[in-house]
Amino acid sequence: MKELSQEQKNRLAASIRIIEDFPKKGIKFRDITTLLNNKEMLCFLLEHLCTRYKDENFDFVAGIESRGFIFASMLCAKLQLPFVPIRKPKKLPYETFFEEYDLEYGKDRVEIHKDAFLGKKDAKILLVDDLIATGGTAIASCNLIKQTGARCVEACFLINLKDLGGEERLKKFTSVYSVLEF
């Protein structure tokens, strides 16, 4: 099950609630809480991701705050790999690297512990988040991983909002896999 059939993708997509006009008019928000509450679909998703990644010999899985933590940590448990959080500013207690990225109106940043990958040079990292839109957070996260001396081998997302172009921008930094595309 390295690749899902269209019917499987449709079943998975149907488990995600759509909220119209949230957080502002014209936006269709993909609410993953309904997927998280659906044990059959959640287990199906995790089984799919485990099948895809079990033989890839990753050293760590990094998850982007906050919903990326959910999927990355569950995947870590199934693959028996260590989890590394990539966090919003001033949330990590030890020495960090940070990377700024542009937002529509301003800047934001993400941080990672300098020793996140235990000093293992060229560690192979799987980066996980729930959604890719414009790609800013994911690109910043790839740059953080690089700052530690590790390398992001692939970035995995449950949802890709294709029209926003994030996947194409991110492909300049790493391989990209999305389970669903809207």
LINDA-V276432 format. One record per pair of residues at least 24 apart in sequence whose C-alpha atoms are under 8 Angstrom apart, sorted by sequence separation. I is the first residue (numbers start at 1). GAP is how many residues later the second one is. If there is no record, write none. Layout:
[[I | GAP] [I | GAP]]
//
This chain:
[[60 | 24] [62 | 24] [86 | 24] [87 | 24] [50 | 25] [54 | 25] [86 | 25] [87 | 25] [125 | 25] [127 | 25] [132 | 25] [15 | 26] [49 | 26] [86 | 26] [123 | 26] [124 | 26] [125 | 26] [126 | 26] [129 | 26] [131 | 26] [85 | 27] [110 | 27] [121 | 27] [122 | 27] [123 | 27] [124 | 27] [125 | 27] [126 | 27] [127 | 27] [128 | 27] [129 | 27] [130 | 27] [131 | 27] [132 | 27] [133 | 27] [46 | 28] [50 | 28] [109 | 28] [121 | 28] [122 | 28] [123 | 28] [124 | 28] [125 | 28] [126 | 28] [127 | 28] [128 | 28] [129 | 28] [130 | 28] [131 | 28] [132 | 28] [133 | 28] [12 | 29] [46 | 29] [50 | 29] [119 | 29] [120 | 29] [121 | 29] [122 | 29] [124 | 29] [125 | 29] [126 | 29] [127 | 29] [128 | 29] [129 | 29] [130 | 29] [131 | 29] [132 | 29] [133 | 29] [110 | 30] [119 | 30] [120 | 30] [126 | 30] [131 | 30] [134 | 30] [135 | 30] [136 | 30] [139 | 30] [109 | 31] [110 | 31] [117 | 31] [133 | 31] [134 | 31] [135 | 31] [139 | 31] [142 | 31] [84 | 32] [112 | 32] [116 | 32] [133 | 32] [134 | 32] [135 | 32] [138 | 32] [142 | 32] [12 | 33] [84 | 33] [103 | 33] [111 | 33] [112 | 33] [115 | 33] [117 | 33] [133 | 33] [134 | 33] [102 | 34] [114 | 34] [132 | 34] [133 | 34] [135 | 34] [139 | 34] [101 | 35] [132 | 35] [134 | 35] [135 | 35] [101 | 36] [101 | 39] [100 | 40] [99 | 41] [99 | 42] [4 | 44] [99 | 44] [3 | 45] [99 | 45] [2 | 46] [98 | 46] [1 | 47] [2 | 47] [97 | 47] [2 | 49] [3 | 49] [1 | 50] [2 | 50] [97 | 50] [1 | 51] [97 | 51] [72 | 55] [86 | 55] [72 | 56] [60 | 57] [71 | 57] [72 | 57] [71 | 58] [69 | 59] [71 | 59] [68 | 60] [69 | 60] [68 | 61] [67 | 62] [68 | 62] [60 | 63] [62 | 63] [64 | 63] [67 | 63] [59 | 64] [60 | 64] [61 | 64] [62 | 64] [63 | 64] [64 | 64] [65 | 64] [58 | 65] [59 | 65] [60 | 65] [61 | 65] [62 | 65] [63 | 65] [64 | 65] [58 | 66] [59 | 66] [60 | 66] [61 | 66] [62 | 66] [63 | 66] [57 | 67] [58 | 67] [61 | 67] [58 | 68] [64 | 74] [64 | 77] [13 | 167] [9 | 170] [9 | 171] [4 | 175]]
//
